[in-house]
Amino acid sequence: MKKRGLLFINIAFIFLLTACSEEVIQYEAKATDFEESGFKNKYSQIISIHDEELLIFTTYDHTEKKTSIDKIFELEDSTEKPLQKIYKNVKIKTKKDRYYITAEDGLSLEFRKIGERIIVDEEGVEYYTSKYPE
C-alpha cells in the first residue's frame, strides 16, 4: 500500500512539473486585432492595418523610451511633423500570444499580446486599442 501511495505521489509530482514548465498563454493573438482602430501607445504613436496596408504614424516627439516605431522613423530624413508611413503588402502571422508583421521594404515587427486590448512591442512599450475583442 505504501508503494502505491509513493508511486501516486511521484506521478502527480511529474505531472505538476510538466504543467509548470509549459508556457502559459493567457491571450491569443489574432490578426483581426489590428483591424479598424489599430493600436496607440502613450506617446500617441499609432500602428494600424487596413486591407493590405500598414499605417504607422508618429508626432516624432522624443520619447523617454525608444519604441519599435521610433526605430522605423530614425531611418527617415524628414523634418516634417507628424510623420506617417504606409507599407503595402502587409502580412500578419500569429502564434500563441505573438504577432509577426511583415511588409514591403523588408519591414518586420513583432508584438506580444498581454491583455484583452494591450500589446507590447520588442522594446517593451505597451500599445492599447479602443476596440473590444469580439
Secondary structure, DSSP 8 states (H G I E B T S, - for coil): -HHHHHHHHHHHHHHHHHHHHS----S---GGGGSTT-EEETT--EEEEETTEEEEEE-----SS--HHHHHHTT-----SSEEEEEES-EEEEETTEEEEEEGGGEEEEEEEEETTEEEETTS-EEE-S----
